[in-house]
């Protein structure tokens, strides 16, 4: 079974930084659109950022200028660099790989908490 494994979550103070990582099979990073989503209790999971096989990236407006998505296809790792973090960034963050509407993979999630 294909697995995506996230790491790097934790507790950070407002204004601080964290870097999330997601590892998975090599062919995924070359052929799937990879992304990061987040979810807070009682709300729908929302896309944070994505990067396609051509390395064209997208970040949602609420994190633009603060978060950066990147991937190291040679080592099969997806990153989310989060800077100038705010309390509203607190959520469970999920790694996602999508090739089609019927071919979607999810990681188990990693908790990110922003608090003083």
HULINQUI-V143730 format. One line per field, one symbol per residue. psi: psi as a letter, one per 20 degrees, with the letter a starting at -180 (. if undefined). A space follows every 50 residues. Layout:
psi->???
//
This chain:
psi->ppqpoqrirapqqpiaqqpqqpqaqghghhiqpqrprqpqpiqqpqpgqr prhjkprpqqhijpihqpqrqnhhjlppqoporlqrhiiprpppqqpphr hjnpqqaiqppppoq.
//
